[in-house]
Amino acid sequence: MTTQALTGERADLLQSLARSRYFLRHTTRGLTDEQAAQRTTASELCLGGLIKHVTLTERQWIRFIREGPSAMALEDSSMGDWMSGCCCT
């Protein structure tokens, strides 16, 4: 298998995604579950909820790549599971 260097728009997008992931990990590093669940702004999302949101979104895009547009439809059951397990209280 040969490895091809990425260039152009794809390389830029992957670099941007990696940078965003890094800053999210850096921001939440060392937080307890209670700290990650605190709402410290007017937003409905806490840091833990933001991580769950980013994870769900990335999983959906991976499914889209593998399965096509039908993967982008949110199933009510999966959304309910996500909401019931949300850390923001």
N, C-alpha and C positions, 0 to 999 in steps of 0.2 A: 504494500500500500504506500502510495506517495502522499506526502503532505504538501498541500498547496497554500501559500501565504494568502491571507485574505487582504483585499484592498477595496478601496472605494466605499460605497454606501453601506455595504454589509459589514465591513470592518468597523466603520464609524458607529453603526447601530450596536454592534456587539460590545464595543468599547464603552459606549454610553450605558448600556445595560450593566456591564461589569462594574462601572463606577457607581451607579445607583445602588446596586446590591452591596457594594463595599460600604457606602455611607450608611445604609440601613443597618448593616451588621455592626458597624462601628458605633452608631448611635445607641444601639440596644445592648451592646456587650456589657455583661456583668449585672444587668438588671434582674431583680427578683421577679417572680410571677406577679406579685402584688404591684410592684412598680410599673411593670409593663401594662398592667390593667388600668392604671390611673388615667383619668381624663384631665389633662392639664391645660387644655384649650377649649374653645367653644365647639370644636369638632366632635362628632359622635364617635369617631375612631380613636382608640388609644394606640400606643405603639404596638402592642401585641395584636390588636385588631388590624392594624396596617400591615403587619407581617403576614397575617392570615389572608388578607385581601391580595397582596402581591403574590403569594403562593398560589392562590386559587386562579388568579389571572394568568400566571405563567403556565400552570397546568392546562388551562383551557387553550392557550395558544399552541402548546405542544400537541394537544389532541387535534386542533385544527390542522396542523402540519401533517399529522398522520391520517386523519379521518376526513378532512374537508370541512366545508361550512357547517354541516349539521352539528359538529362538535361545539359550536359556539352557543347553541341553545342551552340555557340553564334549565336544569330539571328542578321542579319544585322540591322534590325530596332532598336533593343535594344542597339546595339553598337553605332549606329548613334545618338540615344537620349543621350547616356552617353557622347559622344564626344562633342555634341553641348552644353551640359550643363556643360562642364568642367570649373572649376573656374580658371584654369591657363591661364592667358592671356599674 
